[in-house]
Amino acid sequence: MSTLLSIQWHWPWAFGLLLVPLLLWLAGLMRRARLLDYADPTLRPWALTDQARAGHGRALVHALAWLMLTLALAGPRLPVEQAGAAVPARSDVRVLVLLDVSASMQATDIAPSRLARAGLKLSMLPEQLSGESLGLAVFAGTAGLVIPPTRDAGVFRFGLEQGLTMLEDAPGTELATALEVARRALGEGDARHGRAILLVTDGEAEALRGNALLAAVEALREADLPLFILGVGSEEGAPIPDGAGGVRMVDGEAWVSRMDAMRLAEMAERTGGQFVRVADGDGDLHSLAAGLRALPSHPDPGAARAWRELFLIPLLAGLILLLLAYAPALRRPGLAALLPTLLLGGLLSGPTDAWADPALAAAYAAWARGDFVQAQLLYAHQPGAQARLGEGAAAYRRGDFDHAAQSFTTAWLLAPDDTTRADALYNLGNAELKAGHPERAVAAYESVLRLRPNDEAAQANLWLARQQAEERSMQRSRPESPPGRRPTDYARYDEDVTADFPTEEAASGGDLSAGGPGGGKPTGKATGLLTLTEADRQAAEKKMELLRDAPAPLWRAMMRSETPGRVSEGLPW
């Protein structure tokens, strides 16, 4: 009963539709009155056929179906805090994520790389919080604000996608400047509204030295601005890639980037924040979210809150009742009256976690009928490794191989067992191969074979990926082919990678149906050649450049106009 009293209605005006059956009933009474006046009472049995008794049952079912559909349209819902959430949603707490995008974040001691893992963690962060506003700033040799704090998780993720490569032309690591930019972006606070900075960095030891950084941390402490830190690195460290297949060298030796966890923990403790090491799974995000939820919050009455929608229950009830009304074989004595009672009983008992599995089933149904856009959206709203597998499978079938690879990587990190982990890695290899990254595909397939040594499909795809990686390496080592020409042995790679076919029970999205890794074979002969001058070619390239959607340069220019142009004085990463 308490659950029933907690239900709120999104569109209460929809209850006005309940007047429609009443109006139809009154119209039926008026029509029947006219029919009764048609003949003398003693002659009615010969002149009229009384169908009122026969139509009572169907009219009752219609009325109940209309009631259920009206309830669904009115939008019954429960506040999240009434549905068992640990804490209420908040909208007045601002958290600015400060992401390190310097060259040292490309080290691979944290798989697949420090920066890639940081991006995956941050993309999952909004679901771990309780309505806090999230903003994003990035830093390398300089720093700048990308997205101010917002409650829209989609906007935050879009800024994250752009910010990962926004400072590729700014070598260095200016952490002190970054902390100052973050402090200014959050502005002045008060005791009523919580503020915090979430620093995501590898904690390169060389970047944590100097009085400027100590002064920046002290300024955060004086501003009562806690610094939470997610350390994406290890004390053992790893070499820093130089972008050309090698590693960065210092005095003839490979430079190994190591995380100074002790210094990071000291910075967080001094400002009243928290230091957490990155880890597989989502335990690290849980720890950070718990600390962020402890920030003071006093949202205004009526502020935005999260809801748990219940419209599906009366909607299903109404559809089943309509089916009973028009399918005589399904009608049984008492069933029409019993079914609404059972469904209403489920509504009064409140929602349960059992609705999570039907949600995955609905997503799989969309995938099975070929509606991959709908399937991807449905899977994206569900948590867990299976949902990420389904999201990746739908993106794969749509040809969005980069998004598929990201989803499969997340599924690999969240996988609860080796079987799911191997499936995610296998699908990741397929997506990377189709996206044109055979080296990454090789690493994924090799990881599959470490978990499943006898996987013939992974062995076949690994051979194909190695062939493509070798071909790419050979192309890099020789001059480019003349324009319009293609390798003569191109047809050798026009074969399909062996695709994975997840079962329906797993509801993971199923058949990836991977096609060939490249375009089709060149067919036919040119019947005519168009001769372009150098001026025509340059004009065409300029038009294509103007047509290309490239928000990163504009974003970078706006950032530079608002950010100090300071360059790191230490090592170039």
C-alpha positions in Angstrom: 0.0 0.0 0.0 2.9 2.4 0.7 4.2 1.8 -2.8 0.8 2.6 -4.2 0.6 5.9 -2.3 4.1 6.8 -3.6 3.1 6.5 -7.3 3.1 9.8 -9.2 1.7 10.6 -12.6 3.6 12.2 -15.4 0.6 13.3 -17.4 -2.5 13.2 -15.1 -4.6 14.9 -17.8 -4.8 11.5 -19.5 -7.4 10.4 -16.9 -9.8 12.6 -18.9 -9.9 9.8 -21.4 -11.9 7.7 -19.0 -14.9 9.8 -20.0 -14.9 8.2 -23.4 -16.3 4.8 -22.3 -18.9 6.6 -20.2 -20.0 8.7 -23.2 -20.2 5.6 -25.4 -22.3 3.9 -22.7 -24.7 6.8 -22.6 -24.9 6.8 -26.4 -25.7 3.1 -26.3 -28.5 3.7 -23.8 -30.1 6.4 -26.0 -29.8 4.1 -29.1 -31.5 1.2 -27.1 -34.3 3.5 -26.0 -35.0 4.3 -29.7 -35.0 0.7 -30.6 -37.4 -0.2 -27.8 -39.9 2.4 -29.2 -39.8 0.6 -32.5 -42.5 -1.9 -31.7 -45.2 -2.7 -29.2 -43.9 -4.5 -26.1 -45.9 -7.7 -27.0 -44.4 -7.8 -30.5 -40.7 -7.1 -29.6 -39.7 -10.7 -29.4 -40.6 -11.1 -33.1 -39.3 -7.7 -34.2 -36.1 -7.3 -32.3 -33.2 -9.5 -31.2 -31.9 -8.6 -27.8 -28.1 -8.7 -28.0 -27.4 -6.8 -24.8 -26.8 -9.8 -22.7 -24.4 -11.3 -25.3 -22.4 -8.1 -25.5 -22.0 -7.5 -21.7 -18.8 -9.6 -21.4 -17.0 -7.9 -24.3 -18.1 -4.5 -23.2 -16.6 -5.2 -19.7 -13.3 -6.4 -21.3 -13.2 -3.2 -23.4 -13.8 -1.0 -20.4 -11.0 -2.7 -18.4 -8.6 -2.5 -21.4 -9.4 1.2 -21.8 -8.7 1.7 -18.1 -5.3 0.0 -18.3 -4.3 1.9 -21.4 -5.3 5.2 -19.8 -3.2 4.3 -16.8 -0.2 3.6 -19.0 -0.7 6.9 -20.9 -0.9 8.9 -17.6 2.7 7.7 -16.9 2.8 6.0 -13.4 6.2 6.3 -11.9 8.0 6.1 -8.6 10.8 8.5 -7.4 14.1 6.6 -7.3 14.5 7.2 -3.6 11.1 5.5 -3.0 12.1 2.6 -5.3 15.0 1.5 -3.1 17.9 3.8 -4.1 20.5 4.4 -1.4 20.5 8.2 -1.9 18.3 10.8 -3.6 19.3 12.4 -6.8 21.1 15.7 -6.5 21.4 18.6 -9.0 23.4 21.2 -7.0 26.8 19.4 -6.7 29.4 20.3 -9.4 32.3 17.9 -10.2 34.9 18.9 -12.7 36.9 16.0 -14.2 40.5 17.0 -14.9 41.9 14.5 -17.5 45.5 14.0 -18.2 46.0 13.6 -22.0 49.8 14.0 -22.0 52.0 11.6 -24.0 52.8 9.4 -20.9 49.1 8.4 -20.8 49.8 6.3 -23.9 51.9 3.8 -21.9 50.4 0.3 -21.8 51.1 -0.9 -18.3 47.3 -0.3 -17.8 45.5 -2.2 -20.7 44.8 -1.3 -23.4 46.5 2.0 -22.5 46.4 4.5 -19.7 44.4 7.0 -21.7 42.0 4.5 -23.2 41.3 3.0 -19.7 40.7 6.5 -18.3 38.3 7.2 -21.1 36.3 4.0 -20.5 36.2 4.7 -16.8 34.9 8.2 -17.3 32.3 7.1 -19.8 30.8 4.9 -17.0 31.1 7.5 -14.3 27.6 9.2 -14.7 25.8 5.9 -13.9 27.8 5.6 -10.6 26.8 9.1 -9.3 23.5 10.4 -7.9 22.7 13.4 -10.1 25.8 15.5 -9.7 26.8 17.8 -12.5 29.9 16.7 -14.4 32.3 18.9 -16.3 35.5 18.2 -18.2 38.9 19.9 -18.5 42.0 18.4 -20.2 45.7 19.2 -19.7 49.1 18.3 -21.2 51.6 21.1 -21.8 48.7 23.5 -21.3 45.2 23.1 -20.0 41.7 24.2 -20.8 38.0 23.7 -20.1 36.1 21.5 -22.5 32.6 21.2 -20.9 31.4 23.1 -17.9 29.5 21.1 -15.3 26.3 19.7 -16.8 23.6 17.2 -15.7 23.4 15.8 -19.3 25.5 12.6 -19.4 25.4 12.7 -23.2 27.0 16.1 -23.4 29.7 15.0 -20.9 30.5 11.9 -23.0 30.6 14.0 -26.2 33.1 16.4 -24.6 35.1 13.4 -23.4 35.3 11.9 -26.9 36.6 15.2 -28.3 38.9 16.0 -25.4 41.0 12.8 -25.7 42.8 14.2 -28.7 42.4 18.0 -28.1 46.0 18.7 -26.9 48.0 16.4 -29.1 50.0 19.4 -30.2 50.9 20.6 -26.7 53.6 18.3 -25.3 54.4 18.3 -21.6 52.5 18.0 -18.4 51.4 21.2 -16.7 49.5 19.9 -13.7 49.8 23.1 -11.7 48.2 25.1 -14.5 45.5 22.5 -14.9 44.5 22.7 -11.2 44.3 26.5 -11.5 42.1 26.2 -14.6 39.8 23.8 -12.8 39.6 26.0 -9.7 38.6 29.0 -11.8 36.0 26.9 -13.8 34.2 25.8 -10.6 34.1 29.4 -9.3 33.5 30.4 -5.7 31.4 28.0 -3.6 29.5 28.1 -0.4 28.4 25.6 2.3 25.2 24.8 0.6 26.6 23.6 -2.7 29.2 20.8 -3.1 32.2 21.2 -5.4 35.1 18.9 -6.2 37.8 18.2 -8.8 38.3 14.7 -10.0 41.9 14.4 -11.3 42.5 11.4 -13.7 46.2 11.1 -14.3 49.0 8.6 -14.4 50.9 10.5 -11.7 54.2 10.6 -13.7 56.8 11.2 -11.0 58.6 14.0 -13.0 55.3 15.9 -13.3 54.6 16.0 -9.6 57.6 18.1 -8.6 58.1 21.8 -8.1 56.8 24.6 -5.9 54.1 25.6 -8.5 52.2 22.3 -7.9 52.5 22.7 -4.1 51.0 26.2 -4.4 48.2 25.0 -6.6 47.2 22.3 -4.2 47.4 24.7 -1.3 45.1 27.1 -3.2 42.5 24.2 -3.5 42.7 23.6 0.2 42.1 27.3 1.0 39.2 27.3 -1.4 37.7 24.3 0.4 37.8 22.4 -2.9 38.5 18.7 -2.4 40.7 16.9 -4.9 39.7 13.3 -5.8 42.3 11.4 -7.8 42.0 8.3 -10.0 45.5 7.0 -10.5 45.8 5.4 -14.0 49.3 3.9 -13.8 51.6 1.6 -11.9 54.8 1.9 -9.8 56.5 -0.6 -12.1 55.8 1.7 -15.0 56.1 1.2 -18.8 57.9 2.9 -21.7 56.2 5.8 -23.4 55.4 5.2 -27.1 56.9 7.8 -29.5 54.1 7.4 -32.1 56.3 5.9 -34.7 56.4 2.3 -33.4 59.2 2.9 -30.9 59.6 4.3 -27.4 60.9 7.7 -26.1 64.6 7.7 -25.3 66.5 9.7 -22.7 70.3 9.5 -22.7 70.2 6.5 -25.0 67.8 4.5 -22.8 64.0 3.9 -23.0 62.3 6.3 -20.5 60.0 4.4 -18.1 57.0 6.3 -16.9 56.1 5.4 -13.3 53.2 6.6 -11.1 54.1 8.3 -7.8 51.1 7.0 -5.8 52.4 8.4 -2.5 52.6 11.9 -3.9 49.1 11.6 -5.4 47.7 10.3 -2.1 49.3 13.2 -0.3 47.7 15.8 -2.6 44.3 14.2 -2.2 44.6 14.0 1.6 45.7 17.6 2.0 42.6 18.9 0.2 40.2 16.6 1.9 39.7 14.4 -1.1 40.5 10.7 -1.9 43.0 8.8 -3.9 41.9 5.6 -5.7 44.0 3.3 -8.0 42.4 2.2 -11.3 41.3 -1.4 -11.2 39.4 -4.0 -13.3 35.7 -4.0 -12.8 33.9 -1.0 -11.3 35.2 -1.1 -7.7 37.3 2.0 -8.2 34.4 4.0 -9.5 32.3 2.8 -6.5 34.9 4.2 -4.2 35.1 7.5 -5.9 31.3 7.8 -6.2 31.0 7.2 -2.5 33.4 10.0 -1.7 31.6 12.4 -4.1 28.2 11.5 -2.7 29.5 12.7 0.7 29.8 16.2 -0.6 27.2 18.7 0.9 24.0 19.0 -1.1 20.8 21.0 -0.6 18.8 20.8 -3.8 15.9 23.2 -4.1 12.4 21.7 -3.7 11.1 20.3 -6.9 14.6 19.9 -8.4 15.2 17.2 -11.0 15.1 13.6 -9.7 15.4 10.2 -11.2 12.2 8.2 -11.8 11.4 4.5 -12.2 8.7 4.3 -14.9 5.8 1.8 -14.4 3.8 2.4 -17.5 4.8 -1.0 -19.0 2.6 -2.9 -16.5 -0.8 -1.4 -17.4 0.2 -1.2 -21.1 0.7 -5.0 -21.2 -2.5 -5.5 -19.3 -4.5 -3.4 -21.7 -3.0 -5.1 -24.8 -3.8 -8.6 -23.3 -7.4 -7.6 -22.6 -7.9 -6.4 -26.1 -6.5 -9.7 -27.3 -9.0 -11.5 -25.2 -11.8 -9.3 -26.5 -11.2 -10.1 -30.1 -9.9 -13.7 -29.9 -12.8 -15.9 -28.8 -10.6 -19.0 -28.4 -8.6 -17.3 -25.7 -11.6 -16.3 -23.6 -12.4 -18.5 -20.7 -15.0 -18.0 -17.9 -13.6 -15.7 -15.3 -10.3 -15.1 -17.1 -11.1 -11.6 -18.2 -11.9 -10.6 -14.6 -9.0 -12.5 -13.1 -6.2 -11.1 -15.3 -6.6 -7.4 -14.4 -6.6 -8.4 -10.7 -3.3 -10.3 -11.1 -1.7 -7.5 -13.0 -2.9 -4.8 -10.6 -1.5 -7.0 -7.7 1.9 -6.9 -9.4 1.6 -3.1 -9.7 0.8 -2.7 -6.0 3.8 -4.8 -5.0 6.1 -2.3 -6.7 8.9 -2.8 -9.3 11.6 -5.4 -8.9 14.9 -6.0 -10.4 13.3 -8.7 -12.6 12.5 -6.0 -15.1 16.2 -5.9 -16.0 16.1 -9.2 -17.9 13.0 -8.3 -19.9 14.8 -5.1 -20.9 17.7 -7.1 -22.3 15.2 -9.5 -24.0 13.5 -6.5 -25.7 16.9 -5.2 -26.9 17.7 -8.7 -28.3 14.3 -8.8 -30.0 15.1 -5.5 -31.7 18.5 -6.9 -32.8 16.9 -10.1 -34.1 14.4 -8.3 -36.3 17.2 -6.2 -37.8 16.5 -2.9 -36.0 20.1 -2.4 -34.9 19.6 1.3 -34.1 16.9 0.5 -31.6 18.8 -2.4 -30.2 21.9 -0.3 -29.7 19.9 2.3 -27.8 18.2 -0.2 -25.6 21.4 -2.0 -24.8 23.1 1.3 -24.0 20.6 2.0 -21.2 21.3 -1.3 -19.4 24.3 -2.0 -17.1 26.7 -4.9 -17.2 28.9 -6.9 -19.5 26.1 -8.6 -21.5 24.5 -5.2 -22.3 27.9 -3.9 -23.5 28.3 -7.0 -25.7 24.8 -6.4 -27.2 25.6 -2.7 -27.7 28.8 -3.5 -29.5 27.1 -6.2 -31.7 24.4 -3.7 -32.8 27.0 -1.0 -33.5 29.0 -3.6 -35.5 26.1 -4.5 -37.7 25.5 -0.8 -38.3 29.1 -0.4 -39.5 30.2 1.7 -36.5 33.2 -0.4 -35.8 35.0 2.2 -33.5 31.9 2.3 -31.2 31.7 -1.5 -31.3 35.3 -1.8 -30.3 34.8 0.6 -27.3 31.7 -1.4 -26.2 33.5 -4.7 -26.4 36.5 -3.3 -24.5 34.1 -2.2 -21.7 32.5 -5.6 -21.7 35.9 -7.2 -21.3 36.6 -5.0 -18.3 33.3 -5.8 -16.7 33.2 -9.5 -17.6 32.4 -11.6 -14.5 34.1 -14.8 -15.8 36.7 -16.0 -18.4 34.0 -17.2 -20.8 32.4 -13.8 -21.1 35.9 -12.2 -21.1 36.9 -14.4 -24.1 33.7 -13.6 -26.0 34.3 -9.9 -25.5 37.9 -10.1 -26.6 37.0 -12.1 -29.7 34.3 -9.6 -30.7 36.8 -6.8 -30.0 39.3 -8.4 -32.4 36.6 -8.5 -35.1 35.7 -4.9 -34.6 39.3 -3.7 -34.6 40.0 -5.7 -37.8 37.0 -4.1 -39.6 38.0 -0.7 -38.3 41.4 -1.0 -39.9 43.5 -1.7 -36.8 45.0 -5.1 -37.4 47.7 -4.7 -34.8 45.0 -4.2 -32.1 43.1 -7.1 -33.5 46.2 -9.3 -33.2 46.5 -8.4 -29.5 42.8 -9.2 -28.9 42.8 -12.6 -30.7 46.0 -13.6 -28.8 44.3 -12.8 -25.5 41.3 -15.0 -26.6 43.7 -17.9 -27.3 45.2 -17.5 -23.9 41.8 -18.1 -22.4 40.6 -20.6 -25.0 43.6 -22.2 -26.7 41.5 -24.4 -29.0 39.3 -21.7 -30.4 39.5 -22.3 -34.2 37.7 -19.2 -35.2 40.1 -17.0 -33.1 43.1 -18.9 -34.7 41.8 -18.2 -38.2 41.1 -14.6 -37.5 44.5 -14.2 -35.8 46.2 -15.4 -39.0 44.2 -13.0 -41.1 45.0 -10.1 -38.7 48.7 -10.9 -38.8 48.6 -10.9 -42.6 47.0 -7.5 -42.7 49.4 -6.1 -40.0 52.4 -7.4 -42.0 51.0 -5.9 -45.2 50.5 -2.5 -43.5 54.0 -2.6 -42.1 55.4 -3.3 -45.6 53.4 -0.4 -47.1 54.8 1.9 -44.5 58.3 0.9 -45.4 58.0 1.6 -49.1 56.9 4.6 -51.2 53.2 5.2 -51.7 51.6 3.7 -54.8 50.7 6.2 -57.5 47.3 7.8 -57.1 44.4 5.6 -58.2 46.5 2.4 -58.1 45.9 -0.5 -55.6 48.1 -3.4 -54.6 47.9 -6.2 -57.1 47.5 -8.8 -54.4 44.6 -6.9 -52.8 42.1 -9.7 -53.5 44.1 -11.9 -51.2 42.5 -10.2 -48.2 38.9 -10.0 -49.6 37.7 -12.8 -47.2 35.5 -12.7 -44.2 36.7 -12.8 -40.7 35.0 -15.7 -38.8 32.1 -14.1 -36.9 30.8 -14.8 -33.5 27.2 -15.9 -33.0 26.1 -15.3 -29.3 23.1 -17.3 -28.2 19.7 -15.7 -27.6 19.9 -16.8 -23.9 22.9 -14.5 -23.4 20.9 -11.7 -25.0 24.3 -10.2 -26.0 23.3 -9.1 -29.5 24.3 -12.2 -31.3 25.5 -12.5 -34.9 28.2 -10.0 -35.7 28.3 -11.2 -39.3 31.7 -9.7 -39.9 32.3 -8.8 -43.5 35.6 -8.4 -45.3 38.2 -6.2 -43.7 38.5 -4.0 -46.7 36.5 -2.8 -49.8 35.6 -5.1 -52.7 37.8 -6.2 -55.5 38.4 -3.7 -58.2 36.2 -4.7 -61.1 35.9 -3.5 -64.7 38.1 -1.2 -66.7 38.0 2.6 -66.8 36.2 3.8 -69.9 37.3 7.4 -69.6 39.8 9.4 -67.6 39.1 12.9 -66.1 42.2 15.1 -66.2 42.4 17.5 -63.3 44.8 20.4 -63.0 46.7 21.1 -59.8 44.4 24.0 -59.1 41.4 21.8 -59.5 42.8 19.3 -57.1 43.6 21.9 -54.5 40.2 23.4 -54.8 38.6 20.0 -54.3 40.7 19.2 -51.3 39.7 22.6 -49.8 36.0 21.9 -50.3 36.3 18.5 -48.7 38.1 20.1 -45.7 35.3 22.7 -45.3 32.6 20.0 -45.5 34.3 17.7 -43.0 32.8 17.9 -39.5 35.9 18.7 -37.3 34.9 20.3 -34.0 38.3 19.6 -32.4 40.2 22.5 -34.1 37.5 25.0 -33.2 37.3 23.7 -29.7 41.1 23.9 -29.4 41.2 27.5 -30.6 38.5 28.5 -28.1 40.4 26.8 -25.4 43.7 28.5 -26.2 42.0 31.9 -26.2 41.0 31.4 -22.6 44.0 29.4 -21.2 47.6 30.4 -20.4 50.0 29.4 -23.1 52.5 28.0 -20.7 54.7 25.1 -21.8 56.1 22.5 -19.5 59.7 23.1 -18.6 60.5 19.5 -17.8 60.5 16.4 -19.9 58.3 16.6 -23.1 55.6 14.3 -21.6 
